[in-house]
Amino acid sequence: MSKLQNDETEPVTEPVSSNTTEEVMDLSVGVRLREAREAKDLELRDVALKTRQSQETLAALESEDTDHIPTSILRLQARNYARFLGLPEADIVGAFAEDRGVTNAASMPSQAKTSAFPTRSLTILGGVVVALVLVAGAVSAIMSSSDPVTEEDPLAISARLAPAFEQQASSNLFSADTSQEFAIRTLKPAWIEVRGSDGTVFRSREMRAGETYFPRVEAGWTITVRDAGAFEWRLGEISAGPIGEPGQALFSVSVDAALTAAIDAQSTALAENGDGGRDQR
């Protein structure tokens, strides 16, 4: 009875296990993916929707047409697809890696030899450049801090660096000779903005006709207007002329420069009238 039972069980178990293993080993990786998908009665679009992979990539994996897919992406896509189908992930990924392993192995050493030395050289060169820049900056800072001219002679600074400083210095000299107030007078309702040298806004609104504003002079203040013809400069009780043409928009007009021009114009007019000597102290 024992022998009969053995004869009945042995033909059932051993041939099935052996044939199944051989059939799986003979299948290519693409066919294994396709048959596993079809066994689940799924279309490519169904898998793409559930795994959030593109249908084109899944088709490329099943057809083993993956030359256009980078190696790192290929491994990730193959692993995700195998996991979804319940196939051994390592086997599927390894099968795709073997298909392009010869090419990658042959190309990697030459790429490494070609790029290793230049990369190292560029890193060293970059460090040298940064060090030189830091040294140059430190030397420049030391020289500028030890230069007595920068601390004691502002006119020399203006001559070298900023002509605007010379203009401001000239404005200071002119304004020292006059005690008349410098003002902006509105000829008709219009908008104006007055800013300090640090960007502080002292006025930004529409002024009424006849309204007067006294900006601070010798402080780098500027004005911006939308209609330059709606305002005039005034030096004391005398009009120094409109800020600009009617309807003309002007931006960041220097108050100090306008004062200098107004003093020049007044001095010229007094000289031409023969009154310059009597009015000046």
Secondary structure, 3 states (H helix, E strand, C coil): CHHHHHHHHHHHHHHHHHHHHHHHHHCCHHHHHHHHHHHCCCCHHHHHHHHCCCHHHHHHHHHCCCCCCCHHHHHHHHHHHHHHHCCCHHHHHHHHHHHHHHHHHHHHHHHHHHHHHHHHHHHHHHHHHHHHHHHHHHHHHHHHHHCHHHHHCHHHHHHHCCHHHHHHHHHHHHHHCCCCCEEEEECCCEEEEEECCCCCEEEEEEECCCCEECCCCCCCCEEEECCHHHEEEEECCEEEEECCCCCCCEEEEEHHHHHHHHHHHHHHHHHHHCCHHHHCC
